[in-house]
Amino acid sequence: MMQDKQKEHYVCLGGCRGVSNVPGVCQSPDCARHNHRLVKCPCTDGRHYDFDKKKFKARS
């Protein structure tokens, strides 16, 4: 059974795959997207679509 939509959260689409409950930028200095905006995650299962970048509308 699919869970209801998770609480709004944001993810980094770079190598670190960071997750945050608030909008912001990637804080991981080793990540390819360091200092780039986190993307609002539309997932409903908490798996962030296994970070399939094609399913996100990423902005730089």
N, CA, C and O atoms as a GROMACS GRO file, in nm:
protein
  240
    1MET      N    1   0.084  -0.119   0.000
    1MET     CA    2   0.000   0.000   0.000
    1MET      C    3   0.088   0.124   0.000
    1MET      O    4   0.178   0.136   0.082
    2MET      N    5   0.061   0.216  -0.091
    2MET     CA    6   0.141   0.337  -0.102
    2MET      C    7   0.103   0.434   0.010
    2MET      O    8  -0.015   0.457   0.037
    3GLN      N    9   0.204   0.491   0.072
    3GLN     CA   10   0.181   0.586   0.179
    3GLN      C   11   0.133   0.719   0.122
    3GLN      O   12   0.154   0.748   0.004
    4ASP      N   13   0.068   0.799   0.207
    4ASP     CA   14   0.033   0.934   0.166
    4ASP      C   15   0.161   1.011   0.139
    4ASP      O   16   0.269   0.972   0.182
    5LYS      N   17   0.146   1.122   0.067
    5LYS     CA   18   0.262   1.202   0.032
    5LYS      C   19   0.341   1.238   0.158
    5LYS      O   20   0.284   1.281   0.258
    6GLN      N   21   0.470   1.220   0.149
    6GLN     CA   22   0.560   1.252   0.259
    6GLN      C   23   0.560   1.403   0.283
    6GLN      O   24   0.517   1.480   0.197
    7LYS      N   25   0.607   1.443   0.400
    7LYS     CA   26   0.623   1.583   0.430
    7LYS      C   27   0.711   1.647   0.322
    7LYS      O   28   0.804   1.584   0.273
    8GLU      N   29   0.682   1.770   0.285
    8GLU     CA   30   0.759   1.840   0.182
    8GLU      C   31   0.907   1.838   0.219
    8GLU      O   32   0.945   1.866   0.332
    9HIS      N   33   0.989   1.803   0.120
    9HIS     CA   34   1.133   1.798   0.142
    9HIS      C   35   1.205   1.825   0.011
    9HIS      O   36   1.145   1.825  -0.096
   10TYR      N   37   1.334   1.848   0.022
   10TYR     CA   38   1.417   1.890  -0.091
   10TYR      C   39   1.539   1.799  -0.099
   10TYR      O   40   1.590   1.754   0.004
   11VAL      N   41   1.584   1.773  -0.220
   11VAL     CA   42   1.697   1.683  -0.240
   11VAL      C   43   1.802   1.746  -0.329
   11VAL      O   44   1.774   1.835  -0.409
   12CYS      N   45   1.924   1.698  -0.313
   12CYS     CA   46   2.034   1.737  -0.401
   12CYS      C   47   2.045   1.630  -0.508
   12CYS      O   48   2.046   1.510  -0.477
   13LEU      N   49   2.053   1.671  -0.633
   13LEU     CA   50   2.065   1.576  -0.742
   13LEU      C   51   2.211   1.549  -0.780
   13LEU      O   52   2.239   1.486  -0.882
   14GLY      N   53   2.301   1.598  -0.698
   14GLY     CA   54   2.444   1.570  -0.718
   14GLY      C   55   2.480   1.438  -0.654
   14GLY      O   56   2.393   1.361  -0.616
   15GLY      N   57   2.605   1.412  -0.644
   15GLY     CA   58   2.654   1.285  -0.592
   15GLY      C   59   2.623   1.260  -0.445
   15GLY      O   60   2.618   1.144  -0.403
   16CYS      N   61   2.602   1.365  -0.365
   16CYS     CA   62   2.581   1.344  -0.222
   16CYS      C   63   2.440   1.295  -0.189
   16CYS      O   64   2.419   1.233  -0.084
   17ARG      N   65   2.344   1.323  -0.276
   17ARG     CA   66   2.204   1.283  -0.256
   17ARG      C   67   2.149   1.331  -0.121
   17ARG      O   68   2.074   1.260  -0.055
   18GLY      N   69   2.187   1.451  -0.083
   18GLY     CA   70   2.141   1.509   0.043
   18GLY      C   71   1.992   1.536   0.042
   18GLY      O   72   1.933   1.560  -0.063
   19VAL      N   73   1.931   1.533   0.161
   19VAL     CA   74   1.788   1.558   0.179
   19VAL      C   75   1.772   1.662   0.289
   19VAL      O   76   1.841   1.657   0.391
   20SER      N   77   1.680   1.757   0.268
   20SER     CA   78   1.655   1.862   0.367
   20SER      C   79   1.506   1.887   0.378
   20SER      O   80   1.432   1.874   0.280
   21ASN      N   81   1.461   1.924   0.497
   21ASN     CA   82   1.321   1.960   0.518
   21ASN      C   83   1.293   2.104   0.480
   21ASN      O   84   1.177   2.145   0.476
   22VAL      N   85   1.397   2.182   0.454
   22VAL     CA   86   1.382   2.322   0.417
   22VAL      C   87   1.454   2.349   0.286
   22VAL      O   88   1.554   2.283   0.256
   23PRO      N   89   1.404   2.444   0.205
   23PRO     CA   90   1.473   2.476   0.081
   23PRO      C   91   1.611   2.536   0.111
   23PRO      O   92   1.633   2.592   0.218
   24GLY      N   93   1.700   2.524   0.017
   24GLY     CA   94   1.834   2.580   0.036
   24GLY      C   95   1.926   2.531  -0.073
   24GLY      O   96   1.881   2.498  -0.183
   25VAL      N   97   2.054   2.528  -0.043
   25VAL     CA   98   2.154   2.482  -0.139
   25VAL      C   99   2.230   2.364  -0.080
   25VAL      O  100   2.228   2.342   0.042
   26CYS      N  101   2.295   2.288  -0.166
   26CYS     CA  102   2.375   2.175  -0.120
   26CYS      C  103   2.491   2.226  -0.036
   26CYS      O  104   2.565   2.316  -0.076
   27GLN      N  105   2.506   2.168   0.080
   27GLN     CA  106   2.611   2.208   0.174
   27GLN      C  107   2.733   2.116   0.171
   27GLN      O  108   2.831   2.141   0.241
   28SER      N  109   2.728   2.010   0.092
   28SER     CA  110   2.836   1.912   0.090
   28SER      C  111   2.950   1.960  -0.001
   28SER      O  112   2.931   1.968  -0.123
   29PRO      N  113   3.067   1.992   0.055
   29PRO     CA  114   3.177   2.046  -0.027
   29PRO      C  115   3.229   1.949  -0.133
   29PRO      O  116   3.287   1.992  -0.232
   30ASP      N  117   3.209   1.819  -0.114
   30ASP     CA  118   3.258   1.720  -0.211
   30ASP      C  119   3.157   1.690  -0.322
   30ASP      O  120   3.188   1.613  -0.413
   31CYS      N  121   3.040   1.748  -0.316
   31CYS     CA  122   2.934   1.720  -0.414
   31CYS      C  123   2.953   1.803  -0.540
   31CYS      O  124   2.994   1.919  -0.534
   32ALA      N  125   2.922   1.743  -0.654
   32ALA     CA  126   2.931   1.813  -0.783
   32ALA      C  127   2.834   1.931  -0.789
   32ALA      O  128   2.856   2.024  -0.867
   33ARG      N  129   2.727   1.928  -0.709
   33ARG     CA  130   2.628   2.037  -0.709
   33ARG      C  131   2.636   2.121  -0.581
   33ARG      O  132   2.537   2.180  -0.539
   34HIS      N  133   2.754   2.127  -0.521
   34HIS     CA  134   2.776   2.211  -0.403
   34HIS      C  135   2.735   2.355  -0.434
   34HIS      O  136   2.772   2.410  -0.537
   35ASN      N  137   2.658   2.414  -0.343
   35ASN     CA  138   2.606   2.551  -0.355
   35ASN      C  139   2.499   2.566  -0.463
   35ASN      O  140   2.462   2.679  -0.495
   36HIS      N  141   2.449   2.458  -0.520
   36HIS     CA  142   2.337   2.464  -0.614
   36HIS      C  143   2.209   2.439  -0.534
   36HIS      O  144   2.210   2.373  -0.430
   37ARG      N  145   2.099   2.492  -0.584
   37ARG     CA  146   1.970   2.477  -0.516
   37ARG      C  147   1.927   2.332  -0.504
   37ARG      O  148   1.945   2.252  -0.595
   38LEU      N  149   1.870   2.301  -0.387
   38LEU     CA  150   1.806   2.172  -0.369
   38LEU      C  151   1.675   2.174  -0.446
   38LEU      O  152   1.616   2.281  -0.466
   39VAL      N  153   1.628   2.060  -0.490
   39VAL     CA  154   1.508   2.048  -0.572
   39VAL      C  155   1.395   1.992  -0.486
   39VAL      O  156   1.414   1.896  -0.412
   40LYS      N  157   1.277   2.053  -0.497
   40LYS     CA  158   1.161   2.001  -0.425
   40LYS      C  159   1.132   1.860  -0.474
   40LYS      O  160   1.122   1.836  -0.594
   41CYS      N  161   1.120   1.768  -0.381
   41CYS     CA  162   1.103   1.628  -0.417
   41CYS      C  163   0.954   1.591  -0.420
   41CYS      O  164   0.883   1.612  -0.322
   42PRO      N  165   0.908   1.538  -0.531
   42PRO     CA  166   0.767   1.501  -0.543
   42PRO      C  167   0.738   1.356  -0.502
   42PRO      O  168   0.628   1.306  -0.526
   43CYS      N  169   0.836   1.287  -0.441
   43CYS     CA  170   0.816   1.145  -0.412
   43CYS      C  171   0.705   1.123  -0.310
   43CYS      O  172   0.674   1.210  -0.229
   44THR      N  173   0.648   1.006  -0.315
   44THR     CA  174   0.543   0.967  -0.221
   44THR      C  175   0.585   0.847  -0.137
   44THR      O  176   0.513   0.806  -0.046
   45ASP      N  177   0.702   0.791  -0.167
   45ASP     CA  178   0.744   0.671  -0.096
   45ASP      C  179   0.870   0.691  -0.011
   45ASP      O  180   0.919   0.596   0.049
   46GLY      N  181   0.922   0.814  -0.006
   46GLY     CA  182   1.041   0.840   0.073
   46GLY      C  183   1.170   0.793   0.007
   46GLY      O  184   1.277   0.804   0.067
   47ARG      N  185   1.161   0.740  -0.112
   47ARG     CA  186   1.280   0.690  -0.182
   47ARG      C  187   1.332   0.788  -0.286
   47ARG      O  188   1.431   0.762  -0.353
   48HIS      N  189   1.264   0.900  -0.300
   48HIS     CA  190   1.305   1.006  -0.393
   48HIS      C  191   1.324   0.951  -0.534
   48HIS      O  192   1.417   0.989  -0.605
   49TYR      N  193   1.234   0.860  -0.573
   49TYR     CA  194   1.239   0.795  -0.705
   49TYR      C  195   1.376   0.734  -0.729
   49TYR      O  196   1.423   0.728  -0.843
   50ASP      N  197   1.441   0.689  -0.621
   50ASP     CA  198   1.576   0.633  -0.630
   50ASP      C  199   1.669   0.729  -0.704
   50ASP      O  200   1.762   0.686  -0.773
   51PHE      N  201   1.643   0.857  -0.689
   51PHE     CA  202   1.723   0.964  -0.748
   51PHE      C  203   1.734   0.952  -0.899
   51PHE      O  204   1.840   0.977  -0.957
   52ASP      N  205   1.625   0.912  -0.963
   52ASP     CA  206   1.619   0.911  -1.109
   52ASP      C  207   1.600   1.057  -1.151
   52ASP      O  208   1.490   1.111  -1.141
   53LYS      N  209   1.707   1.118  -1.197
   53LYS     CA  210   1.705   1.262  -1.227
   53LYS      C  211   1.601   1.299  -1.333
   53LYS      O  212   1.557   1.414  -1.338
   54LYS      N  213   1.560   1.206  -1.416
   54LYS     CA  214   1.462   1.235  -1.520
   54LYS      C  215   1.325   1.268  -1.462
   54LYS      O  216   1.243   1.331  -1.528
   55LYS      N  217   1.301   1.227  -1.338
   55LYS     CA  218   1.169   1.248  -1.276
   55LYS      C  219   1.162   1.380  -1.198
   55LYS      O  220   1.058   1.413  -1.143
   56PHE      N  221   1.273   1.453  -1.193
   56PHE     CA  222   1.277   1.580  -1.122
   56PHE      C  223   1.284   1.695  -1.221
   56PHE      O  224   1.336   1.682  -1.332
   57LYS      N  225   1.232   1.808  -1.178
   57LYS     CA  226   1.246   1.931  -1.257
   57LYS      C  227   1.354   2.012  -1.188
   57LYS      O  228   1.326   2.097  -1.103
   58ALA      N  229   1.478   1.985  -1.224
   58ALA     CA  230   1.592   2.048  -1.157
   58ALA      C  231   1.618   2.187  -1.212
   58ALA      O  232   1.609   2.212  -1.332
   59ARG      N  233   1.650   2.276  -1.121
   59ARG     CA  234   1.694   2.410  -1.157
   59ARG      C  235   1.833   2.428  -1.101
   59ARG      O  236   1.864   2.378  -0.993
   60SER      N  237   1.917   2.499  -1.173
   60SER     CA  238   2.056   2.522  -1.126
   60SER      C  239   2.057   2.614  -1.009
   60SER      O  240   2.164   2.645  -0.956
   0.00000   0.00000   0.00000
